[in-house]
Structures are given as C-alpha cells and as structure tokens.
Amino acid sequence: MDDAERDDAWLLRAHAQGDPNAFAELVRRHRDRLWAVALRTLGDREEAADALQDALLSAFRAAANFRGESAVTTWLHRIVVNACLDRIRRRQARPTVPLPETDVTPAPASDRETALDVRQALLQLPMEQRAALVLVDVQGYAVAEAAVMLGVAEGTIKSRCARGRARLAMLLGHLRNPVTDGRVPSEKTTPSASGKESGA
C-alpha cells in the first residue's frame, strides 16, 4: 500500500498497533499547518516550537484513544491549540515579552511592517478570540471545524471571531487610512479659503 492509499486514520491506527513509521508520516503531512497555528497563536517561535513538541508527544501517546469522531487533522489541531492555550495561561501567570516573529522569506518593507502590525495586534486579543481568529481567518478552517478543535459551540466561535475582528479593526485602523504625503492627518478636514470646511 503506497502513501496515497494510507489515509490519516489508517496511519493513526497503524501507529497505535505498533508501526514504527506511521506517526512520522502523519506528522510530515500536517506539520506545516500545525506549526502555523502554534506560531500565530503564541507569536513567539521558541514558545511555538515547544508547544508543538508537547502536542505531538501528547498525540503520540494518545493515539490509541482516538475514537474517530472527527478527522485526524482536526484532532491534531485541537491538541496543538490546547497546548498553546496552556502556555498562554502559564505566560499570563509569569508575564514575559515575546520577541516579534520574523519571516525568513524576504518581503517588501511595507508588507513586513503590515504583517508585524497584524501579529502584534493579534497578541493583544484575549486568547480565546485569538485562537478562533487564527483558525478561521488565518488558517481558513470552517467555523464547524474550529468549534471541534476548540471544544466549543459554533455560535461561540462566531461570537469570538466577531469580537476579535472588531478589536483588530480598532487596533489596525491606521492601515486603512495610510498617510501618503508624510503629513500627520488632522481630525477635521482642512478649511478652505472661504472659511468653510472642504468636503462639506
């Protein structure tokens, strides 16, 4: 049987039954997306790497308990998200300031600055809203999938996303109205020569 014929559930069962290579193949298939979720949720590469390692170790040990009530990838993501949320809770008890995550791939300065703004804004959200937005808006999972991963109702995911997006809109408002001529915009429109405000 080649890799294409071995789906995730087959690999997980094979691992639980003692196949020494099955779990490694499962990780190879999904590591990039699991890493992206951990990184965006925690905002720190070292913390994300540790959380992902903890999560994969938990999944390795708990494979025999997988009941097939969701897709294997959904099960893996839930374990990763829970590992990240555990780290956030511990970090809130012992606050530290994470270094901004930087991308290895070169990008225009304006794109890098925008991406950094978005990441920093995400880190200011409550962890529940951040986790929901990372799954739905960043990783593109359906609300129903995100609900299973986070162990909450779909309505809760929708509510957390809505509140998180509203908060991000406030934090990132400057990205919608960039200043192109170097001047600091005033709160009112510039008065015209007649003494009336322009744009009235």
N, C-alpha and C positions, 0 to 999 in steps of 0.2 A: 504493500500500500504506500503510495507516494504522499508527499506533504499536502497536495491539493485535496486528497481524499480524506485526510485526517482533520476533522474539524476540531474546534476548541474543546467541545465537550468530550470528544474521543481522547484528546491529549490529556485532559484532566483526569479522566478515568484511568488511562494508562499509567499516569504518574501515581495515582492512588494505589494502583496494583503493582507498583514497583519498577516501572520502566524508568531507567536512569536518565533518559534523554528527553522525555516528553515535556517536562516542565520547562526546560531550557528553550524548547521550540515555542512553547506558549508565550514565554517572556519575550522572545525575539520578535514574535508577531505584534505584540502590543506595547512594548517598552516605550516607544516614542510618544505615543499618546498618553500613557500613564505618566511619563516624565513631564510632559507639557502641563498636565493637570496639577501635578505636585508643584512645579515651578511657578505657575501662575497663582496658585492658591497661597503659597508661602512667600513668594517674592525674593527668595534667597537660595542660591544654588546649593550651598552646603546643607542647609536645612532640608531642601527638596530631595537631595540625594539620600540623606539619612532616612527621611520619611518613606521614600520609595523602597529602600532596602528593607526597612521594618515591615512594610506592607507585603513585599514579595515573600519575605520569610514567613509571615503570617499565612499567606495564601498557600505556600508550600506545605505548611503543617496542617492546614485546614482542608486540603483538597478532598479528603475522604468524606467531609461533612457537606460538600456541595450537593444540594438537592435538585438542581436543575429547574428551579422556579423562575429563573431569569437567565439571560445569556451569560456565558462565562465572562465575556468582556465587561458586562455590567457588574457582575460580582467582583471582578478585579478592581474596577474603578471605585466601587464602594469601599473596598478595603483601603485603597490608596487615599481616598478623600478622608476617611475616618482617621488614618494615620496622620494626615496633615492637620486636621482639626484638633487632634490630641496635642500636637506640637504647638499649635497656636494657643491653646489653653494654657499649656505649660509656659509658653513665652510671655503670656499676659501676666502670669504669676511672677515671672522673673523678666521684666521688660529689657529688651535689647534693641538696638537699631540695626536692621539688616543693611548690608551693602546693596546698592541698586544692581539689579540683574542686568548684565550686558550681553548683547548678542555677539557671537563670533562672526556672523556673516556681515560684511560691510554694507552700509546703507547710507543714503544721503543724510546730512546732519539734521535737516528738518524732520525727516522720518524718525531718526533715533530719538530726537527730543520729544516728538509726539508720543512715541512708544513708551518712553520713560515717564512722561506725564501720566499716561493711562495706567501704567503699572503702579506708580506711586498713589494714584487716586484709588485704584482697586484695594491697595493695602490699608486705606483709611476706612473702608467699609466694614461693618460688623461681619464676623467670619461666616455666618450663615448666608448673608447676602452675597458675599464674595464667592463662596463655594458654588452657589446657584448660578451666578453670572459666568463664572469660569466654565462650568459645564455646558450651559445653554448658549451663551453669546460668544464665548471664546472657542470652545471645542465643538460647538454645533450639535450637541445632543438634543433630542426631543425632550420636551417637558416631562413626558411619562418616564423616559429613561433616567433623567436626572432625579426624579422623585424616588425611583427604586434605589439609585446609588446613594442618595442621602437619607433614605428611610423615612420619607415624609409624604404627605398627600400632594397630588399635582397642584391643587389650589395654593398650597403653601409655597411651592416652587414659583408659581406665577406671581404671588404676592411679594416674595423676596426679590425676584427679578425686577418687578416694577419699582419697588422702593430703592433697590440698588441702582437702577438706571436713572431714577430721579436724582439721587445723590450724586452720581457721576456727572450728570448734566450740569449740576451746580459747580462741582469741582473742576470741570473741564470746559466751562463756558468760554474761557479765553480762546479756546481752539476754534470756536465757531466764528469769532469776530477778530481775526488777527489784524494787527496794525501793520500796514504795508509800507508806510512812508516814514516810520521811525518816530512819529509823534504820539504822545500819550493822549488817547481819546478822552474828551470831556464827557460829563454825564448828560449835558444838554447839547442840542445841536448848535452850530456856530451861528451867531446873529448875523443877519445880512446888513447891507449898508443902510437899509431903510429902518433898521432897528427891530425888525421882526425876525423871528427865528426862521431859518431856511427849512424847507421840507414841510411847512405847515399846510 
